[in-house]
Amino acid sequence: MMEEFINLTADNIDDEHLCCIIRSMKPHPGVEAKRKWLAERLREGHVFRKLNAKGCCFIEYAPLETAWVPVIGDNFYYIYCLWVSGDFKGKGYGKSLMEYCIQDAKAKGMSGVCMLGAKKQKNWISNQAFAKKYGFESIDATVDGYELLAFSFDGKIPQFTDKARQQQIENQELTIFYSMQCPFIVQKIEEIKQYCDDNKVAASMRPVDSLEKAKDLPCVFNNWGSFYKGKFETVNLLDKTALGKILKRK
């Protein structure tokens, strides 16, 4: 099965689709923003491995030291996303991708692999029950139920930053932190801005455009973090319906 997968490189990234959004003949702004972000990350050891087919079947991970998340630790890989959907499910592709990441870490003499999880499975987070089959365990948590899962090879463990565990900010208006790591983000930000304009909702959109900003975030984060009235809401990308529910219940 290994020959069916390819890793994105500086040589092929301009020609390969990025799985989440299948690229049409017309450039998609979210895909192109992700492509630019990813091209810069590849130089830092970021890995994007995908099935050599048009569809959603890939894993994306990076050295924790350069991963754009408020997690700290030495010599770990951080999995941003492991996603297999549609007709690709049930064929062992997820297993192959996870085992590739783990073996890659071991071959490089790393201490382990970690990823974001939650006490209850949430959208936009990779399947943690699947990860736990490989030895991932909860080794850190926030008060609102998010967890850091890790598969440690040598007993060392990473952790959330103290600031990330707070899950609170002083700003009371709708506040969204986001990076361009996900190709859906461009359209979601525009959708939220339009909704807020139409409904006269005060909002602050805060781009996370550097490693330093990502490590200093006041919440758990894969590529998105939403607050309202100072309280952390979700890592899920919001649409108009989801945002309306948050505003209504407050």
Buried (B, 14 or more C-beta within 10 A) or exposed (E): EEEEBBEBEEEEBEEBBBBBBEBEEEEBEBBBBBBEBBBEBBEEBBBBBBBEBEBBBBBBBBBBBBBBBBBBBEBBBBBBBBBBEEEBEEBEBBBBBBEBBBEBBEEEEBBBBBBBBBEEEBEBBBBBEBBBEEBBBBBBBBEBEBBBBBBBBEEBBBBBBEBBBBBBBEBEEBBBBBBBBBBBBBBBBEBBBEBBEEEEBEBEEBEBEEBEBBBEBBBBBBBBBBBBBEBBBBBBBBBBEBBBEBBEEE
